[in-house]
């Protein structure tokens, strides 16, 4: 997943030296953290919507 996002960022204009400064481990931690947060937010939203409807 990190390679996919990194290649997208490079294609969209982010300089390569900025990716090197940030570091691969920090980027991976950030990407997986954001993904986990988004999945949990969608889950809570779905459960809340089901409770309101049901």
Secondary structure, 3 states (H helix, E strand, C coil): CHHHHHHHHHHCCCCHHHHHHHCHHHHHHHHHHHHHHHHHHHHHHHHHHHHHHC
